[in-house]
């Protein structure tokens, strides 16, 4: 059960004290006289940290409706996690102190359908037809998937592990591909005809590498849309569980830093599968060259995906636009906006998130 917060102090702080706390570095805002401490969320804010800092100590009721952005029902529900009391009656447990910024009260949110004190993976399958709505109502709290500490450890990955594991592989295979092509023995269509086969020179390697990266960007889109965003049948416990393991847990807790990149152990199985497919379809060295370009694309994708959640890109930059776009996918447009590193494939597949429009611009 939820602990009952102690009664408020007799001398409750008003707007002046809130402004004083903000001057000390906290980020408190009010909305219809309700006070929220966003200090722990400020760096993650899709509109940028400085935008939220400028709102500190003010009422954000009008800002939630935009412009520049009309906040979704999920965003408003998300805000409630940081509620610390009414403006004239802030409880003493919201005083600045160790960990104060993260003391949001989950008890103030609607009763959840799962027991967060237990591993979630084996619970979600029982949600049935309620699963799809539940999994797309994000929360700011860590998720435990497994009972086993070992399996739980394998399911979590720090962002830099992906870079450290796969970058040496990309560099080594790039060198192998280039030196193999330099031998001059690689030819296209040689299995069908000798007379009309086309030699593949070592100077072609950067272009073949780039083709691999482009193919990865398409694969990234297709996997995200058709695998990660499949809608499991409400009656199928196992498919719901699989969906939550693959991607649902990321949508439920989008800022769980340990689950934003693909763990190397399962990733190696998927990567090995695609390497085998390319070996079957293309000559050995040519297939390897395309593969290493795709692998590089995957590493860039995972790094960008982490940054879109935890970075604070400068307004007006490419990554700033991508961050805003991706957060809209999480909070409001879960059936569109499947591109992560680029919006390009959302255009031909007609899944582009529409731009917001306002009758009056400030």
N, C-alpha and C positions, 0 to 999 in steps of 0.2 A: 504494500500500500504506500501511498504518498504521505510523507511527513507533513503535518500541519505547520505552516510557518508561524513563528511567534507573533504576538500582537504588535501592531505598529507603535512607534515611539510617540510619546505625548507631544513632542515638538517635532512635527513632520517637516521635512525640507520642502521648499517651494521652488519656483523657477530660478530664483537667484542662486540657490545652492546647487541646483542642477548645472547651471552655467559655470559655477566655480569648479565642479568636478570635471566638466568638459575641458576647462582651462588646464587641468592637471593631466590631461591626456585621455580621459575616458570619452566614449562616444555614446551619449544618451540622447534619445529623441522621444518625443511624445506624439501620440495619435489619439485624438478625442479624449484628452486628459489621462490616457494610459501611458505609463512610462516604460521604455524599453532600453536595455543596455546592449548596444551593438558592438562593444569594444572587441569582442572575439571574432566578429564577422566582418569587420570593416575592410580588411585586406582582401576578402573574398568577394566583395560586392561587385557585381557585373559592370556597374556603371563607373567603377574606379573608386579607389580609396579616398581621393581628394573630394569627390562629389559628396560622399557620405560625411566626411569630416566637416565640410561646409554647412551641413545640416545639423551638426551636433548642437544640442541645447535648444532646438526649435521644434515646432509642430510640423510633422510631415504628412498630415492628412491630405492636403491638396496635392502634394508631390506624388503620392501613390497613384493618383489618377492621371499623372502626366500633364503636359509633355515634360521631358522627351520620351517617357516610357510609361505606359499604363500597366500597373502591376497586376499580375494574375491572382486568382483565388488561392493558388498554391503559395505564391509569394506572401500574401497576407496571412495565411496559415503559418508559414515559416516564421514570420515576425513574432507570432505569439509565443514562440519558444524562448524569447528573450525578455518577456514581460517580467518586471520586477515590482510593480505596484502602481497605484494611481499617483498623479503628479504631486498632490498635496500630502500623500500618505505613503511614502516609500518605506517598506519594511526594513528593519535594521540588518537583516541578513543580506541586503543588497549593498551594504557599505563597501567601499573600496577595500581590498585586501587580497591575499593570495588566492588566485583562481576566481576572483570576483566576476571577471568578464564572462566566465563560462557557467555561472550559476543560474541559467535559465530554468524555468519550472515546467517540466513535462506534464505535471499534474494539471496544468491549466488547459492542456489540449484535450480534444475529445478522447474518450477511452479507446485504447488501441485494441486491435484484434489478435495480437500475439503477445507472448510473454517475453519481454526484452531481457529478462534475467537468464533465459535459456537460449541455446543455439537456435537460430531462426530457420535453418535449412530444412529441418524436418517438420516445421510447423506450417510453412506457407502453403503446402499442398492441400491442407484442410480448409483453406479459405474459399476454395471453389470459385463461384462467380463473383465473389467480393475481391478476389486477388488483384484483378487488373486495375481497379480503382485504388485499392490500398497501396500497391507498389508504385503508383504514379503520384502519390502524395508524399513528397520528400521530407525528411527530417534531418536534423543536424546532430547525429549521435553515431558512435561506432557500432558496427555489426559484428556479432560472433556467428559464424556459420556452423562449426563442428564442435562436437563434444571433445574429440581428440585434440590435445594441444599440438601434436605433431602435424596433423592435417590442417589445423588452424594456422600454424606457422607457414606451411607450404602455400596457403591460399593468400598470404599477404606479401607484398613486395614494395620496397622503397623505390622511388623513381630512378635513382641512380644505378640500381642493380641492373635494370634493363640496358642502360647505356654501357655499363662495365662488362656485361656478359656478351652482348651482341656486336658492339663496335669492333673489337678485335677480330671477330668472325668475318665481318664485312670487309675489313682491311686485308685480311689474309686471303679470302676468296677473290677479292678484286685483283690482288697480285697474281694469284694462280691463273685467273681468267686471262689477264693481259699477257702474261708470259706464254701461256698456251697458244693464244691467238698469234703471238709473235713468231711461233714456229712455222706458220704458214700452211698448216695441214687441215684447217677447218674450212669446209665448203658447204654451202646450202644446196639442198636437193641432190646431194651426192648418192643417196640411197635409191633415187629413181633414175638418174642419168649422170653419166660422167662427162659427156660432151658439153652439156648445158648447165652444169653445176656452177655456182657462184662462189668465188673465194671470199672469205671474211677476214679482212686485214686487222691488225692490232689497233689501227687508228679508229676503227669502228667501235671499239669498246665503250667509250663515253656515251655514244648514242644508244647502244644496246642496253647499257646501264640505265639510261634515262627512260627507255621503253619499259624496263622492269619497274621503275618508280611509278610511271603512269599507270601500269597494270595494277600495281598495289593500290593506288588511289581509287581505282574502280572496285577492286576487291574489298577495300575498306568500306565503301558505300554499300555494296551488296550484302556483306556480312552483317553490318550494322542494321540494315533495313530488314532483311529477310530471315536472319537467324536470331540476332539479338532482340528484334522487335516482333518476332512471331507472337501471336496471341494464343497461348496454350488453351485447349478445351477446359472449361470449368470443371468437368467431371474427371479429368485425368491428373491424379495426384503427382505422378512421376514427371509429366511434361511441365507442370507448374514448378516443381522442384528444380528441374533442369534449367528452366528459364531464369529462375531466381539466382541460381548458381552462375550462369553465364553472364547475365546482364541486369536482372531485376534488382539485385542487391545494390548495384551502382546507382540505379534510379531512386531507390529508397533512401540511400545515404550518399548523395553525390559529392560530399566533401570529406568522406572517409579517406584520408591520405594514403592509407596502406592498401587500398583496393582500386587505385586509379590506373594502374598499368598491369599488363598481363604477366603473371608469374612465369619465370623461365622454364620450369619443368613441363607444365602443360603446353606452353608456347613451342617448345622444341618438338613436340609431337605433331602439332599443326604445321609448323615450318617444314618438318621432314616430309610430311604428306605432299605439300606443294612442290618441294624439290623433286620428289619422285614423279609427279605429274609432268613437270618441265623436262625431266630427263627422258620421259617416254615420247614427248612431242617434238623435241628439238635435238640437234646434234649435241654431244656431251658438253663441249666448251661453250657453245652458244647458249644452251639451257642454263649452264652455271652462271654465265654473264647476266642473263635476264633475272635469274634467281637472286643474285647478290644485289642487283638494283632494287628488286622488290623488298629484300630484307632491309636495306637501307631505308626505304620508304616506310617500312613498319616501325623501325626505331624512331624515325622522325615523328611519325604519327603518335607513338606512345609518349614521347617527350612533349609534343604540342598539347596532347590531351591533358596531361598533368598540369601544364602551364595554364591552360584555359580554365582550370578549376582553382588553382592556387596562385597563379601569377596576377600581377596588376599592371597590364600593359598600358602604355601611354595613349590617351585619347586621340583618335584619328589614325592610328596605325592599323595595319592589316590584322594583327593579333587582337587588338581591341575589338574590332568588328567581329572576328571569329568568336571571341569570348561571349559577347552579348548574344550572338546567334546561337551558340551552343547552350547557354543558360536558358534561353527561350525554349529550346528543345526539351530541356529537363523539366521546366516548370509549367509550360503551357502548351507546346506544340509537339507532343510525343509521337505523333503520326507523320511528322515531316521534319525537315532539317537534319538529314542523316549524315551529311558531310561533316567531317571533323577538321581535317587539314585544309580543305577547300570546299566551297559551295558548288563547284563546277558541276558535279554529277546530279545535284538537286535540280538543275535546270532541265536537262533532257528527260529526266524521270518525273518531272512535275511534282517535286516534293519540297519546293522552296518555301521557307517561312515567309508569309507576306509582310511587307513593311507596314508599320503602324501609321495611321493618319489621324490628325487632330483638326478640328474646325478652326481653332485659334492657336497659333504658335506664339510662344513667349520669346 
